[in-house]
Amino acid sequence: MEEALSAYSDGRVDGFAGQRDPARAEHPVTGVDYRRGFLDGRVEVFQMMAGVRRLLEAGD
């Protein structure tokens, strides 16, 4: 369980940075957790950027 949480966390950090680690993503045991964390990180960045766009549009 500890490895899965660590892989998820690392994937999220990489998702925030926009840099996926192919070796970690294909790991046979924790690859799924890493990819899920990466995707969650990218979704969070997308939502943050959408919020910034809404704020900028509201200021016009």
C-alpha positions as CSV (number, residue, x, y, z in Angstrom):
1,M,0.0,0.0,0.0
2,E,2.9,2.4,0.8
3,E,4.4,1.9,-2.6
4,A,1.1,2.6,-4.3
5,L,0.6,5.8,-2.4
6,S,4.1,6.9,-3.1
7,A,3.7,6.2,-6.8
8,Y,0.4,8.1,-6.9
9,S,2.0,11.1,-5.2
10,D,5.0,11.1,-7.5
11,G,2.7,10.9,-10.5
12,R,0.7,13.9,-9.2
13,V,3.9,15.9,-8.8
14,D,5.0,15.0,-12.3
15,G,1.5,15.8,-13.6
16,F,1.8,19.3,-12.1
17,A,5.2,19.7,-13.8
18,G,3.9,18.2,-17.1
19,Q,6.7,15.7,-17.3
20,R,5.7,12.1,-17.3
21,D,8.3,9.4,-16.4
22,P,7.8,6.6,-18.9
23,A,9.7,4.0,-16.8
24,R,7.5,4.7,-13.7
25,A,4.4,4.7,-15.8
26,E,5.1,1.2,-17.1
27,H,6.2,-0.3,-13.8
28,P,4.3,-3.6,-13.5
29,V,3.3,-3.1,-9.8
30,T,2.9,0.6,-9.3
31,G,2.5,1.9,-12.9
32,V,-1.3,2.2,-12.7
33,D,-1.0,4.3,-9.5
34,Y,1.6,6.5,-11.0
35,R,-0.5,7.1,-14.2
36,R,-3.6,7.8,-12.1
37,G,-1.7,10.4,-10.0
38,F,-0.2,11.9,-13.2
39,L,-3.7,12.3,-14.7
40,D,-5.1,13.8,-11.5
41,G,-2.2,16.3,-11.5
42,R,-2.9,17.3,-15.1
43,V,-6.6,17.7,-14.4
44,E,-5.9,19.9,-11.5
45,V,-3.6,22.1,-13.6
46,F,-6.3,22.3,-16.3
47,Q,-8.9,23.4,-13.7
48,M,-6.6,26.0,-12.3
49,M,-5.9,27.4,-15.7
50,A,-9.6,27.5,-16.5
51,G,-10.2,29.4,-13.3
52,V,-7.6,31.9,-14.2
53,R,-9.2,32.4,-17.7
54,R,-12.6,32.9,-16.1
55,L,-11.1,35.6,-13.7
56,L,-9.4,37.4,-16.6
57,E,-12.6,37.3,-18.7
58,A,-14.6,38.7,-15.8
59,G,-12.2,41.6,-15.5
60,D,-12.9,42.8,-19.1
